[in-house]
Amino acid sequence: MTSPVYAGPPHTRRAPTGRHGFGNATRMEWIKLRSLRSTLWALLLVVVAMVAIGIVTMANTKAPSADKAAAFDPTNNVLAGVAVGQLLIGVLGVLVVTGEYSSGTIRSTLAAIPDRRLVLAAKASVYGGISLAVGLAVTFVTFFAGRSALGEGVPAPGIGDPGVLRALLLSGTYLGLIALMGIGIGAVTRHTASAIGALVAITFVLPAIIGGASGTTVAQFFPTIIAGNSLAVSKPVADVLSPWAGFAVMCLYAALALGSGWRTLARRDA
């Protein structure tokens, strides 16, 4: 007959420290992300694509005529690659969630961190933070690389010019918000193909269809239109959202996607 193990008074018993904490969850997500080769390659592709598109676009930018000089905005041109970058970052955000469901590793994740909302918060914090850092870095690199590719006689934008720094910061932040949208959509559908389809529909398909039918009246509220016509511009543009209004709408998109994913993840079985 074995001797009973003394566990101490009830008030002194404690759960393993950090087991279900946010720090523990974020470390787990960071390990999973950095261990996947697809993460590095996808983010590297974002950098290469955005810089290459920015350089090519600026190399083909011509000096404006006198009547168009006031509306000339090379900062908007150099950030044309954001459209491609958002797709890659958004798809990787989807895979951060749906990849675990397709492989079945979500069960291990939820066994270690039973609080499902904490799991989603950790995924959003880690991947959203990485995407924000990459987004800000690549917009600045693209700006300076594209600026150097301008031909003679074409006015080159400066980082200190009115609206330029704001355009770079908001465009980089936009990529971080798209990453959060991808995570939220992935948590809602839990299926890679349908989540990517929903992301592409929101960012590319619906703006094109609605824009063709109603002009910019409704289309200006969709992410890609906001990125190209509001966030990436350094000069006021008529008939589109202002930069800060566009940024607020993008924050709302990210909040709605994550909120929906949070609710769905908490209610459904793994």
N, C-alpha and C positions, 0 to 999 in steps of 0.2 A: 504494500500500500504506500503510495507516494505521498510525501508531505505537501500540504497545500502551499502555494506560492503567495506570499504576502504582497498585496498590491498597494498597500497604504490606505489611508483614509480616503473616502470618496472625494473630498474636496481637494485632494492633492493630485488626483489622476488627471493626466493631460493627454490630448491627442498628439501624435508626432508633430513636432514644430515644422511649420511651413508646408505641410503635406497638401493642404487645399488652398494655399495662399496665392495671391496674384503673382508675386515674384517667382514662385515655383512654376506656375503655369506659363509665364512668359519665357522662362529659361527653357522649358520643354519645347515650346514652339520655336524658339531660336535654334535649338539643336536640330529639330526636324527640318527647318528651312535651309540651314547652311549645309546639311548633309545631303541635300538633293542637288544633283548637278544641273537639273533643269532651272533651278532658281538663278544660279550664276549666269547660265547661258541666256536665259530670257532677259535678265536685266542688262547684260552686256549687249544683247541685240537692240534693246531700247536705246542705249547710248549710241551705238554705231549708226542705227537708222536715223535718229534725230539729228545727229551731227552731220551725217552725209546729206540728208535732205536739206538741212539748213545751208550747207555750203553750196550745193547745186542751185538752190533757189536764189541765193544771193549772187552767185556768179552770173545768173541769167537776169538779174534785176537791172533795168535800164534807168537812166536818169529821167525824172519826170519832166513833162513839158511845163511851161510857165503856168498854164491854167490848172494843172493838177498838182503843183508843188505843195500846196497847203495840205492836201490829203495824203501825200506820200508818207508811208509808214513802213520803213524797212524792218523795224522790230517785229511787226506782224508777219512779214515774209520769212524772216529767219526762224521763226517758231512754227513753221508749217508742219514740221515733223511730229508735233504733239499729237496729231491725229493718229499716226501710226503707234507712237509710244503709248497712248492710252489703251489701245487695243491689246497690246502685249502685256501691259501691267494689269489690265482688267482681267484678262484670261488667266494670268498666273494667280490673281486673287481668287478667282473661282476655284482653281485647282487646289489652293491651300485648304479648302473645305471639302470639295467633292472628291479629291484624291484619296482622302482618308475613308470616305464612305465606299468608294469602289474597291479599295484594297482590304477593307474590313478593320483597319487599324484604329478607326474611331472608337471601337469598343475598348481597346487598351487605353486610349486617351481618356475616355469617360470613366474608366475604372480607376485611373490615377487621380483624375480631377472630376468628381461626381457633379459638381456645380457646372451645368452646361453653359450657363450664361457667362461664367468666369472663363470657360474655354474659348468662347467666341470673342470675349473682350481681349483675351491674351493674343489670339490670332490677329485681331484688328490692330492691336497696339504694335505688335512685332512687325507684321508685314506692312501695315500702314506707315510705320516709322521708317522702315527701309525704303519704301517707295517714295516717301516725302524727301528723304535725303538724296536718293538717286535723281528724283525729279528736279530738285533745286540745283544739284550739281550739273546735270546735263543741260539744263536751260542756259546756265551761265557759260558753260563750255561751248555750246552751240552758238550762242550770241557772239562770243569773241572770235570763234573760228569762221563763222559766216561773215562777220564784219570785215575780216581780212580778205575775204574772197570777192568783195565788191570791186567792180571795175572803176577805171578812172572817170572822174566827173560825176560819180554817183554819191550823193550825200551820205556819209557814214554816221549811224547813230552812236551816241556816246552814253555810257552808263549813267552819267549825270544829267542827261537830257530829260525834260519833263515827261513823266509817265513811263520811262523806259525801265527803271528799277522795279516799279510796281508791276509792270507787265511780266517781267522775268520771275518775280517772286510768286505772283498769282498763278502763272502758267506751271511752275514747278509744283506748287501746292495742289493744283488741279489734278496732277498725276497721282498724288497721294490720296485724294478724295475718290478718284476712280478705283484705286486699289480697295478702298473700303466698300465701295459699291459692289465690286466683284465678290468680296467676301460675304456680304449680306445676301446677294442673289444666290450664291452657292449654298448658303445655309438654308435658304427658302426651298430651293428645288432639290438639293442633294444629288443632282444628276448633272454630269459635266456637259453633255450636249445641250440639254435644255437651258442650263444656266448661261452658257456661252451664247446660245441663240437669243436669250432675253437681253443679255448685255449688248450684243451687236444691234438688236432691234432698237433699243433705247438710244444708243449712241450714233448709229449710222442710218438705219432703215427708216424709222419713223420721221426723223428730221427731214430726210429727202422727200418722203411722200407728202408730209404735211406742209413742208415748205413749198412744194410745187403746187399745192392746192390753195394755200392761204397766204403765201408769201412769208414774211418774217414775223407776222403777228403772233402766231403760236410757236413756230419753229424756234424763235429766239430763246425759248425756255428749255431747249434740249441741250444736253452736255456738249456735244461737238460744236454746235453753233455758239454756245457760250464761250468755249475755249477759243474759237477762231475769231469771233467778232466782238468779244467783250474783254476777256482776260489778257489776250496776247496783243492788244492794241495799246499804243502810247498816245493816240490822238482820239478825240471824241468821234464816235460814229453814230449817225442818225439811225433811228428805227431799230435799235438793238438795246439790250440791257446795258446799263453802265457797268464798269468793271466790278465795283463793290456789290452791286445788285446781283450780277452774275455769280460772284463768289458766294453770296448768301444762298442763292438757289442751289448751287452745287453742294453746299454744306447740308441743305435740306435733303437733297437726293441721298447723300451718304447716310444721314441720320435715319431716313425712312427705310433704306435698304438694311442697315444694321438692326434697326428696331424690329423689322419684319423677320429677319433672320434669327434674332434673339428669341422672339416669341415662338417661332416655329421650332427651333432647336429644343426649347424647354418643353414643348408639348408632345413632340413625336418620339417614338422609340428609335433607338439607334439601329 
